[in-house]
C-alpha cells in the first residue's frame, strides 16, 4: 500500500539509535543516511526519520513492523528494552486480533507506539 513513511523526530540521535537497534532483528537496515533524514529498509528506504520541522506539540502515531517469525518479535522487544524503550506490551499472542497475532509494543524516543508483529502460528 505505502511506498514509504516518514516521521518527524524531536531528537534525531536518540531516534536513530532506537531504530538502528529495533529494526536490525527484523532484517531492516539503514538504507540511506543523509544525516537528516535517515531511511531504513532492505533494498531501499521505506521508513524514514527526520528532525521535526513543522507543527507544535505531539500526537501519538502507531505503526507496526512485520516480523518473519516470533523469534524476530522477541528480538525486536529485547533490543527495544536494551535501549531503554518504555514497554507497552511484552511479546504475546493477541487473540483479540486473531489467533496467531504475536506482537510486542514499545514507545520510541518521541512517544510513538511501535509494534513488531508476526501473523504466523507458533514456531
C-alpha positions in Angstrom: 0.0 0.0 0.0 2.6 2.5 1.0 5.8 3.4 -0.9 7.3 5.0 2.1 6.5 6.6 5.5 8.3 9.4 7.3 8.3 10.6 10.9 9.5 13.8 12.4 11.6 13.3 15.5 12.5 15.7 18.3 15.9 14.1 18.8 17.5 12.6 15.7 20.4 10.9 17.6 18.0 9.2 20.0 15.6 8.1 17.3 18.4 6.8 15.1 19.9 4.8 17.9 16.4 3.4 18.7 15.5 2.4 15.1 19.0 1.1 14.4 18.6 -1.3 17.4 15.0 -2.4 16.9 14.9 -2.8 13.1 18.0 -4.9 12.9 16.3 -8.0 14.3 13.5 -7.5 11.8 16.0 -7.7 8.9 16.0 -3.9 8.2 19.0 -1.6 8.0 19.9 2.0 7.2 19.4 2.0 3.5 20.0 5.8 3.2 21.8 8.1 5.6 21.6 11.7 4.7 22.2 12.7 8.3 18.7 14.2 8.4 16.8 12.3 7.2 17.7 8.6 7.6 15.9 5.9 5.7 15.5 2.2 6.7 14.6 -0.8 4.6 16.1 -3.8 2.9 16.5 -3.0 -0.8 15.6 0.7 -0.5 14.5 3.0 2.3 10.7 2.8 3.0 10.7 4.1 6.6 12.3 7.5 7.2 13.0 9.6 10.2 13.9 13.3 10.2 14.2 16.2 12.5 11.0 17.9 13.5 10.3 20.8 11.1 6.6 21.5 11.4 3.9 21.7 14.0 3.8 22.2 17.7 3.2 19.6 20.3 2.9 15.8 19.8 0.3 13.4 18.5 1.0 9.7 19.0 1.4 7.6 15.9 1.1 3.9 15.9 2.8 1.7 13.4 3.7 -2.0 13.2 6.7 -3.6 11.5 6.3 -7.0 10.0 8.4 -9.8 11.6 9.1 -13.1 9.8 8.7 -15.1 12.9 8.0 -14.9 16.6 11.7 -15.0 17.4 12.1 -11.8 15.5 9.4 -10.2 17.6 11.2 -11.3 20.7 14.5 -9.9 19.4 12.8 -6.6 18.5 11.5 -6.4 22.0 14.8 -7.3 23.6 16.6 -4.6 21.5 14.0 -2.0 22.4 14.3 -2.8 26.2 18.1 -2.7 25.9 18.0 0.9 24.5 15.6 2.0 27.2 12.2 2.0 25.4 9.1 2.1 27.5 7.3 -1.2 27.4 3.6 -1.1 26.4 3.0 -4.8 25.9 5.6 -7.6 26.1 5.6 -10.2 23.3 2.4 -12.2 23.4 -0.4 -13.7 21.4 -3.2 -11.2 21.0 -6.3 -13.3 20.2 -8.5 -10.2 20.1 -6.9 -9.5 16.7 -6.6 -13.2 15.5 -5.4 -16.5 16.9 -1.8 -16.2 15.6 -1.3 -12.4 16.2 2.0 -12.4 18.1 3.3 -8.9 18.8 5.2 -6.6 21.1 4.6 -2.9 21.7 7.0 -0.2 22.9 7.4 3.6 22.7 10.1 5.2 20.6 12.0 8.2 21.9 9.2 10.6 20.6 6.4 8.6 22.4 5.1 6.8 19.3 3.6 3.3 19.8 5.9 1.0 17.8 4.9 -2.6 17.3 6.6 -5.7 15.8 4.1 -8.4 14.7 4.1 -11.9 13.3 0.9 -13.3 11.9 2.1 -16.9 11.7 1.5 -19.6 14.2 4.0 -20.7 16.9 7.3 -21.9 15.7 
